[in-house]
Amino acid sequence: MPRIVIAPCRAMADYLEAVKRSGGEPFELDYHRDDPASVVESADGLLLTGGGDVNPELYGEAPHPTFHASEEGRDEYEIALIRAAADRPLPIFAICRGMQVLNVALGGTLIQDIPSMVNGAAHHSVPEPRYHIAHEVWVSKGSLLATLMAEKIDGDTCQVNSRHHQAVKDVAPGWEITGTAPDGVIEAIEQSGKPFRIAVQWHPENFWRTGEFRPLFEAFVEAARHRKAVR
Ligand code: MN
């Protein structure tokens, strides 16, 4: 089975379940133990998970009053991991904070607080139940996201959950926007030219029981299987 390495996270259960059900072998990273360079050598796929805010000093801004730091050392660890993985043919699936830290690691910036910085913002913080539909995402035609979700979405509209107060602002070079909420908040980005590079702002892992986003996990694990075969 392809080895899916998963960034440290406080709510790991649904990520593990989603990966296992798609045929991947999950491996939880420990940033005190697993050196980023060695991790990307032995991994078949990298899954970046949810969590607190990325330190805005890492993209040249002072923290907004709502700043809620992640675990000590997590920003630096994940950024090292992402930069080590970026130029390799390693599939990357980034979720929520994972999308934000990926964007920062590769040169992008973030909106630090959606409620106070986005006019007419939708409710992006709907904590419970975790699979509650919070808003729509408009998916870009021709994107990998649209292709994979074709059977599951209605036209170009996807229904998602939402538990974030930050979002991508300036997109990292080489990545493009493939999903947007009706209020303009960026909800998905992807990179072409590498096997499976998708980042989403919602939490597809919370739907493992009902399968709304199973095509994303299955395509990610399939890309990892191919990586394992050629490695
Ligand atoms: Mn949202």
Boltz pocket constraint, residues with backbone or C-beta under 6 A from the ligand:
constraints:
  - pocket:
      binder: B
      contacts: [[A, 123], [A, 124], [A, 135], [A, 161], [A, 162], [A, 163], [A, 164], [A, 181], [A, 185], [A, 187], [A, 201], [A, 202]]
      max_distance: 6.0
